[in-house]
Amino acid sequence: MIGYEDMSKNKIFKKIKIKDTEFSNRIVVSPMCQYSAENGLMNDWHFQHLSQFGFSGAGLVMIESTAVENIGRITHNCTGIYDDDCLSSIKTIMEKVKVLSLNEVKFGIQLGHAGRKASTQRPWEGRSYLRHNQNPWKTIAPSAIPFDKDWPIPQEINDDDLQRVKKAFIDATRRSVKAGFDLIEIHAAHGYLLHQFISPISNQRKDKYGGSLDNRMRFPLEVFEEVVKVSNNLPIGMRITGTEWEENGIEIEDALVFSKQLKNLGCDYVCVSSGGNTPSPKIPVKEHYQVHLSKHIKQNSDILTRTVGMITDPIKANKILENDESDMIAMARAFLSNPRWVWDAADILGAEIETPNQYARRFKKSI
Ligand SMILES: Cc1cc2nc3c(=O)[nH]c(=O)nc-3n(C[C@H](O)[C@H](O)[C@H](O)COP(=O)(O)O)c2cc1C
């Protein structure tokens, strides 16, 4: 491998250190569910999906939202990390992926629980709730409020469930450390369980976990407080909701309060996303449509931020960082279209990046 040199004048290609871990640049392959696992276990599809990004040149590659308990899977085909079989399949795939990866690349795992958005069809099979003949399971949520009018009513989470789910996040974090990941991310966005707690739309509990913002944040913060203890000092962050794009939903000021509390508990970064907790929010989807959310949190707190959403142009992506609107950039669909996005960005911005020897001629290096 040809070594990476931190000589770019562009911030996007500058190293960033989180705790003891140095990332070779600020470009992140966003977590992307592949809906291709069997019984929670990864397979050759995940191997090809992740290995192409292992030599993409991105500083960090995120593994898809991986369920901390089996009823927390979004679909029958989501990956899990809820038992030792799951751990062993992840370890097997990641060891193979790492053989093909650049030295500099780091891998992170996103840990999630889908709550009331579990037990659904894969996107290409309809994305709706599983019908009776599709082997559905009972979902859980902070309140017995379905995601959409005709969706099954979830079971309201009781005290035992709270303890079980918290333990599932702790055990999943322990397994993630054992699997050799470089970073851990807890999923509290896109309408999944921890997001459901924070939102007044999905959380109408009467106990200490519902009502005020402090109460609604309580469970996600309790989970975070516990997982950080077993994260072996790895960089650890959360994907959060900057806005639900709904009149009575989470707003950026709520996200700011949440981010500050996370920081106090030892959270290294927040990736600021939006929406997902209601069926048809009015999202003004356009280029960089979530950057202002990251910017607000970055400029009003001291937690690192990552932005995501409709970022495709390397010069404009770099500008987001130069303008101090975010510390890192994540991209999903741009990497699906072009897994070589970083190579093209390095050409455009004039950066030296680590590349596989076999492809060095692509970079006009003298091999
Ligand atoms: C195929 C696919 C799967 C996704 N799976 C996840 C996931 O597992 N966890 C998550 O937080 N976001 C997931 N997302 C959302 C992306 O990470 C990203 O936030 C979103 O696509 C916006 O970024 P983009 O415009 O660069 O695609 C997924 C997106 C796509 C396209």
The ligand as an ORCA input file, in Angstrom:
! r2SCAN-3c Opt
* xyz 0 1
  C     -29.491      1.748      1.174
  C     -29.515      2.657      2.376
  C     -29.506      2.100      3.642
  C     -29.471      2.921      4.785
  N     -29.349      2.359      6.027
  C     -29.110      3.149      7.092
  C     -28.717      2.606      8.348
  O     -28.513      1.401      8.500
  N     -28.542      3.472      9.388
  C     -28.688      4.827      9.237
  O     -28.510      5.567     10.206
  N     -29.007      5.361      8.051
  C     -29.191      4.567      6.984
  N     -29.434      5.116      5.759
  C     -29.406      6.588      5.633
  C     -28.023      7.047      5.202
  O     -27.028      6.645      6.116
  C     -27.976      8.571      4.985
  O     -28.198      9.194      6.220
  C     -29.036      9.045      3.988
  O     -29.094      8.191      2.866
  C     -28.738     10.466      3.513
  O     -27.453     10.543      2.948
  P     -27.171     10.529      1.350
  O     -27.959     11.653      0.747
  O     -25.690     10.712      1.241
  O     -27.635      9.203      0.812
  C     -29.502      4.320      4.626
  C     -29.544      4.870      3.337
  C     -29.526      4.060      2.231
  C     -29.516      4.702      0.856
*
